[in-house]
Amino acid sequence: MYSIIYRSIADPDFSTIDIYQMLSRSRDNNQENGVTGCLLYHQNQFIQLLEGEKNVITSLYEKILKDSRHRNIATIKEKQINAPIFLDWSMAFHDFQQNGNAKHQKLKKIDQIFEQSSAFDKGSDMALDFFKNVNDILFTKN
Ligand SMILES: Cc1cc2nc3c(=O)[nH]c(=O)nc-3n(C[C@H](O)[C@H](O)[C@H](O)COP(=O)(O)O)c2cc1C
């Protein structure tokens, strides 16, 4: 299995409604192609983890790179993985602007990490650890 993590800046015309439409279509595609992952949206920036078979992930990423709905796409990490982090998600999504307050403290922590994500070192596994934290904090019921 393979994973790619990248960050990008949303096109100013890419509205929240459009993002949810894109997400819905992406989830259908991903389910069909055995892709899992997580998409985070924060202050007009995306950070996404894609997980699946290497050829599937590589060709999906090629499409995503050409997508005009975002720009300044920067690959943070590409890595062979043994198992997906987001096993149960065709694409988990969190919009930090729309968050509820139940998990506010934890979210605040993630928020800070997100701010620092531009500093991810390509050589380290920090980016994958980041998504493990995201999964625990945002998508695991407790
Ligand atoms: C931020 C962002 C994340 C995306 N994530 C996915 C994804 O997880 N899966 C997917 O199939 N398409 C994703 N897309 C859309 C692709 O760029 C592309 O439009 C789509 O795969 C084409 O599929 P279609 O031919 O079914 O419309 C994403 C686009 C953007 C801008």
The ligand as an SDF file (V2000), in Angstrom:
LIG
                    3D

 31 33  0  0  0  0  0  0  0  0999 V2000
   -8.6360   19.1660   -2.5490 C   0  0  0  0  0  0  0  0  0  0  0  0
   -9.1210   18.1040   -3.4900 C   0  0  0  0  0  0  0  0  0  0  0  0
   -9.1960   16.7980   -3.0550 C   0  0  0  0  0  0  0  0  0  0  0  0
   -9.6580   15.7920   -3.9090 C   0  0  0  0  0  0  0  0  0  0  0  0
   -9.7410   14.5110   -3.4610 N   0  0  0  0  0  0  0  0  0  0  0  0
  -10.2010   13.5560   -4.2820 C   0  0  0  0  0  0  0  0  0  0  0  0
  -10.3100   12.2120   -3.8390 C   0  0  0  0  0  0  0  0  0  0  0  0
  -10.0090   11.8550   -2.6990 O   0  0  0  0  0  0  0  0  0  0  0  0
  -10.8070   11.2920   -4.7130 N   0  0  0  0  0  0  0  0  0  0  0  0
  -11.1970   11.6240   -5.9870 C   0  0  0  0  0  0  0  0  0  0  0  0
  -11.6340   10.7480   -6.7280 O   0  0  0  0  0  0  0  0  0  0  0  0
  -11.0900   12.8860   -6.4270 N   0  0  0  0  0  0  0  0  0  0  0  0
  -10.6120   13.8530   -5.6150 C   0  0  0  0  0  0  0  0  0  0  0  0
  -10.5270   15.1410   -6.0680 N   0  0  0  0  0  0  0  0  0  0  0  0
  -11.0440   15.4460   -7.4210 C   0  0  0  0  0  0  0  0  0  0  0  0
  -10.0520   15.1090   -8.5210 C   0  0  0  0  0  0  0  0  0  0  0  0
   -9.1620   16.1890   -8.6950 O   0  0  0  0  0  0  0  0  0  0  0  0
  -10.7980   14.8720   -9.8570 C   0  0  0  0  0  0  0  0  0  0  0  0
  -11.6190   15.9740  -10.1400 O   0  0  0  0  0  0  0  0  0  0  0  0
  -11.6750   13.6380   -9.8080 C   0  0  0  0  0  0  0  0  0  0  0  0
  -10.9570   12.5270   -9.3330 O   0  0  0  0  0  0  0  0  0  0  0  0
  -12.2400   13.3210  -11.1790 C   0  0  0  0  0  0  0  0  0  0  0  0
  -13.1780   12.2990  -11.0090 O   0  0  0  0  0  0  0  0  0  0  0  0
  -14.4930   12.2300  -11.8950 P   0  0  0  0  0  0  0  0  0  0  0  0
  -13.9930   11.9710  -13.2770 O   0  0  0  0  0  0  0  0  0  0  0  0
  -15.3160   11.1260  -11.3050 O   0  0  0  0  0  0  0  0  0  0  0  0
  -15.1690   13.5910  -11.7430 O   0  0  0  0  0  0  0  0  0  0  0  0
  -10.0500   16.1390   -5.2360 C   0  0  0  0  0  0  0  0  0  0  0  0
   -9.9490   17.4620   -5.6510 C   0  0  0  0  0  0  0  0  0  0  0  0
   -9.4940   18.4490   -4.8010 C   0  0  0  0  0  0  0  0  0  0  0  0
   -9.4340   19.8610   -5.2780 C   0  0  0  0  0  0  0  0  0  0  0  0
  1  2  1  0
  2  3  1  0
  2 30  2  0
  3  4  2  0
  4  5  1  0
  4 28  1  0
  5  6  2  0
  6  7  1  0
  6 13  1  0
  7  8  2  0
  7  9  1  0
  9 10  1  0
 10 11  2  0
 10 12  1  0
 12 13  2  0
 13 14  1  0
 14 15  1  0
 14 28  1  0
 15 16  1  0
 16 17  1  0
 16 18  1  0
 18 19  1  0
 18 20  1  0
 20 21  1  0
 20 22  1  0
 22 23  1  0
 23 24  1  0
 24 25  2  0
 24 26  1  0
 24 27  1  0
 28 29  2  0
 29 30  1  0
 30 31  1  0
M  END
$$$$
